[in-house]
Amino acid sequence: MPQPRKRATIREVAKATGLSPAAVSYALRGMQVSEETIERVRQAAAELGYEADPIARALASGRTGMIGLLCGSLEDLWQQALAVGIGRALKDNDRYALILDAAGDPAREHTLARQLRDQRVDALIVQPVDPAAPLWAELCEGLPVVSIGDALAGARAAGEVVFDNRAGVTLALEHLRQRGHRRLAVLTSTRASTPDRPADVHVMAEAARLGLDIDMVTASQSLGPATQVAGEMLDAGHRAFFCFADSIAYGVYAASAERKLGIPFEVSVMGYDDHPMSGLLTPGLTTVDWDIDGIVRAAVRIVVAAADGNPRRRRIVQAPQLRERGSVG
């Protein structure tokens, strides 16, 4: 049986190119040498089958190449799509995502954020469950952190890609009001322990301005529990729903079908993040689009620069767009 080929060393690449190991190391990282030298070294490395030892590289550079990605809840299909996009974009930038799920639990989020810091990730991207937690200020002191969705209160984050929730909530509620709805069930994943999330705060203020009667309840982003909560609201007489995630809105579709209530003729429902599945429903879900591809590009651009030691604290505000389909009667 043929023996596996021994990994080529950086000294062998240096011998093949007539350079010092230090010069080869710089060339492989694209630093401090000419383009001609970089090309010559990379060609020799490819011919020899040289692959950088990630542990040695981390020890030499003080960087692991790992970026932590702490998701608020991967039960949410939109957040799943966001994690996939960020993971692929980081790989295109020679980084790897370490993806963890806070499962909508602030205490779990705090524990996982500290674990990622202790595992010495180069930077952290977070879609926070509890953006007001004091933890973030502490974490940002020693680790570049980029938040998506909500800003981290009191923390000097390396960057923020935040949603203009004031505009998004207004867009949704005005659309429902224009269609004649005055009594709304608002389904949110926010728990009682984190009541000050910007979108939830604004929905109550905007409802008062528009003269809407709002019942806000917590619903899971998982289909089964979301269906149960939606069913309870339907049984209580609600016929118009605004859901802070398309994943929650799918529960309204399921609960309505169980009761043989038609959308949009008997039940109206709006989502809030335009997951691709929403356009495939019958009728399609009217929702709010935040440009997930733009979020991925912005967050990865900021976090890679921060991990490389080139932080330029940036705040990018994502503007919403209404995606009107057929679910609001």
C-alpha positions in Angstrom: 0.0 0.0 0.0 1.5 3.4 -1.0 2.5 5.6 2.0 0.8 9.0 2.3 2.9 11.8 1.0 4.7 13.7 3.7 3.6 17.4 4.1 6.2 19.7 2.4 7.7 22.2 4.8 8.4 25.9 4.4 12.1 25.2 4.5 11.7 23.0 1.4 9.9 25.9 -0.4 12.7 28.2 0.7 15.3 25.8 -0.7 13.5 25.5 -4.0 13.2 29.3 -4.5 16.6 30.3 -3.0 14.9 32.5 -0.4 14.9 32.5 3.4 12.0 30.8 5.2 11.0 34.3 6.5 10.9 35.7 3.0 8.8 32.7 1.9 6.4 33.2 4.8 5.9 36.8 3.8 5.4 35.9 0.1 2.8 33.3 1.0 0.9 36.0 2.9 1.4 38.6 0.2 3.4 40.9 2.4 6.7 42.9 2.1 8.0 41.3 -1.2 7.5 42.0 -4.9 4.7 40.5 -7.0 7.3 38.5 -8.9 8.5 36.9 -5.7 5.0 36.2 -4.5 4.2 34.4 -7.8 7.4 32.4 -7.7 6.9 31.3 -4.2 3.3 30.3 -4.7 4.2 28.3 -7.8 6.9 26.4 -6.0 4.6 25.8 -3.0 1.9 24.4 -5.4 4.5 22.1 -7.1 5.7 20.8 -3.8 2.3 20.4 -2.3 3.0 22.8 0.5 0.0 23.7 2.7 0.4 26.1 5.6 0.0 24.6 9.0 -3.0 26.5 10.5 -1.6 26.0 14.1 1.8 27.3 13.2 0.2 30.2 11.2 -1.9 31.1 14.2 1.1 31.0 16.6 3.2 33.2 14.2 0.5 35.7 13.4 -1.5 35.8 16.6 -4.6 35.1 14.5 -6.7 31.9 14.1 -8.4 32.7 10.9 -11.7 32.0 12.7 -14.6 34.5 12.9 -17.3 33.7 15.4 -20.9 34.0 14.2 -23.4 34.1 17.0 -26.9 33.8 15.7 -30.0 34.9 17.7 -32.0 31.8 16.7 -31.3 29.3 13.9 -34.9 28.2 14.1 -35.5 31.3 12.1 -35.1 30.4 8.4 -33.9 33.9 7.5 -31.1 33.7 10.1 -30.2 30.3 8.6 -29.9 32.0 5.2 -27.8 34.8 6.7 -25.4 32.3 8.4 -25.0 30.4 5.1 -24.2 33.7 3.3 -21.7 34.9 5.9 -20.0 31.6 6.1 -19.4 31.5 2.3 -18.3 35.1 2.1 -15.8 34.6 4.9 -14.4 31.5 3.1 -13.9 33.7 0.0 -11.8 35.9 2.3 -9.7 33.0 3.6 -11.6 33.0 6.9 -13.7 30.3 8.5 -17.0 30.9 10.4 -17.5 29.2 13.8 -21.3 29.3 13.9 -23.2 29.1 17.2 -26.9 29.4 18.0 -28.2 31.4 21.0 -31.6 29.7 20.5 -33.4 33.0 21.4 -32.1 32.8 25.0 -30.2 35.8 26.4 -28.4 33.7 29.1 -27.2 31.2 26.4 -26.2 34.1 24.2 -23.9 35.5 27.0 -22.3 32.1 27.6 -21.6 31.5 24.0 -20.2 35.0 23.4 -17.7 34.5 26.2 -16.8 31.0 24.9 -16.1 32.4 21.5 -13.8 35.1 23.0 -12.0 32.5 25.1 -11.5 30.3 22.0 -9.6 33.3 20.6 -11.6 34.0 17.4 -10.2 36.9 15.5 -13.5 38.7 15.6 -17.2 38.2 16.3 -20.4 38.8 14.3 -23.5 38.8 16.4 -27.2 39.1 15.7 -28.1 39.9 19.3 -31.0 38.6 21.3 -30.3 41.1 24.0 -28.6 44.2 22.4 -28.8 46.1 25.7 -26.8 43.6 27.8 -23.7 45.0 29.6 -21.7 42.0 28.3 -21.2 43.7 24.9 -19.3 46.7 26.3 -17.0 44.3 28.1 -16.5 42.0 25.1 -15.8 44.9 22.7 -12.9 46.1 24.8 -10.8 43.1 23.7 -12.5 41.7 20.6 -13.7 43.3 17.3 -17.5 42.8 17.3 -19.8 43.6 14.5 -23.6 43.6 15.2 -26.3 42.8 12.7 -29.9 44.0 13.2 -29.7 46.0 16.4 -26.8 48.2 17.8 -25.1 47.1 21.0 -26.1 49.6 23.6 -23.1 51.3 25.3 -20.5 49.2 23.4 -17.8 50.4 21.1 -18.4 47.8 18.4 -16.1 47.5 15.4 -19.1 48.0 13.2 -22.9 47.8 12.9 -25.2 46.8 10.1 -28.5 47.8 11.7 -32.0 47.7 10.4 -34.0 50.9 10.2 -36.7 49.3 12.3 -38.6 52.5 12.8 -39.1 52.7 9.0 -39.8 48.9 8.7 -42.4 48.9 11.4 -44.1 52.0 10.0 -44.1 50.5 6.5 -45.8 47.3 7.8 -48.4 49.0 10.1 -49.3 51.7 7.5 -49.9 49.0 4.9 -52.2 47.0 7.2 -54.1 50.2 8.2 -54.5 51.2 4.6 -56.1 47.9 3.9 -58.7 48.6 6.6 -57.2 46.7 9.6 -57.5 48.4 13.0 -57.0 45.4 15.4 -53.8 43.5 15.0 -52.0 40.6 16.6 -48.3 41.2 16.6 -46.2 38.1 17.0 -42.6 38.6 18.1 -39.8 36.3 19.2 -38.8 38.8 21.9 -39.0 37.4 25.4 -40.2 39.2 28.5 -36.6 39.3 29.7 -35.6 41.6 26.8 -38.5 44.0 26.4 -36.6 47.0 25.1 -35.7 45.8 21.6 -36.1 48.7 19.2 -38.5 47.2 16.8 -40.9 46.0 19.6 -40.7 49.4 21.4 -41.5 51.2 18.1 -44.5 49.0 17.2 -46.4 50.1 20.3 -45.6 53.8 19.7 -46.5 53.6 16.0 -49.7 51.7 16.7 -50.8 54.5 19.1 -50.0 57.1 16.4 -52.1 55.2 13.8 -54.9 54.4 16.1 -54.4 50.7 16.0 -55.4 48.2 18.7 -52.4 45.9 19.2 -52.1 42.6 21.1 -48.4 41.7 21.2 -47.5 38.1 22.1 -44.3 36.0 22.0 -44.0 33.3 19.4 -41.3 30.9 18.6 -39.7 31.0 15.1 -40.1 27.2 14.9 -43.2 26.1 12.9 -44.9 24.0 15.5 -44.9 26.5 18.4 -45.6 29.4 16.1 -48.6 27.5 14.7 -49.9 26.9 18.2 -49.6 30.6 19.2 -51.2 31.7 16.0 -54.1 29.3 16.5 -54.7 30.7 20.0 -54.9 34.2 18.6 -57.2 33.1 15.8 -59.5 31.4 18.3 -59.5 34.7 20.3 -61.0 36.4 17.2 -57.9 37.9 15.6 -57.9 38.1 11.8 -54.9 40.4 11.1 -51.3 39.5 12.0 -48.0 41.3 11.8 -45.1 38.9 12.4 -41.6 40.0 13.2 -40.2 37.0 11.2 -41.5 35.3 8.1 -40.9 32.0 10.0 -43.5 33.1 12.5 -45.9 34.1 9.7 -45.7 30.5 8.3 -47.3 29.5 11.6 -50.3 31.8 10.9 -50.7 30.1 7.5 -50.6 26.7 9.1 -53.1 27.6 11.9 -55.4 29.2 9.4 -55.4 26.1 7.2 -56.2 23.9 10.2 -59.3 26.1 10.8 -60.2 26.2 7.2 -59.8 30.0 7.2 -58.6 31.5 3.9 -55.8 33.9 3.4 -56.3 36.8 2.5 -60.1 36.7 2.5 -60.6 35.7 6.1 -57.1 36.2 7.6 -54.5 38.8 6.7 -50.8 38.3 7.6 -47.5 40.2 7.1 -44.0 39.0 7.6 -40.8 41.0 8.2 -37.7 39.6 6.5 -38.6 38.2 3.0 -37.2 34.7 3.2 -37.2 33.1 -0.3 -39.9 30.6 0.8 -42.3 33.5 1.3 -42.7 34.0 -2.4 -43.6 30.3 -2.9 -46.6 30.3 -0.5 -50.2 30.5 -1.8 -50.9 33.3 -1.6 -47.4 34.8 -1.4 -46.5 36.4 1.9 -46.5 40.2 2.0 -43.3 41.1 3.9 -40.5 43.5 4.4 -37.2 43.0 2.5 -33.9 44.0 4.2 -31.5 43.0 1.4 -29.8 40.0 2.9 -27.1 40.0 0.3 -26.2 43.6 1.1 -26.1 42.7 4.8 -23.7 39.8 4.2 -21.4 42.0 2.1 -21.3 44.8 4.6 -20.8 42.7 7.7 -18.1 40.6 6.2 -16.2 43.6 4.8 -16.2 45.3 8.2 -15.3 42.2 10.2 -12.4 41.2 7.9 -10.9 44.7 8.1 -11.3 44.7 11.9 -9.7 41.2 12.2 -6.8 42.4 10.1 -6.2 45.2 12.5 -7.7 47.9 10.3 -10.8 48.9 12.1 -12.8 51.8 10.7 -15.8 51.9 13.0 -18.7 52.0 10.6 -22.5 52.1 11.0 -24.5 50.9 8.0 -28.3 51.4 8.2 -30.3 48.9 6.1 -33.4 50.6 4.6 -36.6 48.4 4.3 -38.6 47.7 1.2 -42.2 46.5 1.1 -42.7 43.2 -0.8 -46.4 43.2 -1.5 -47.7 39.9 -2.5 -51.2 38.6 -1.7 -51.5 37.8 2.0 -53.1 41.1 3.2 -56.8 41.4 2.3 
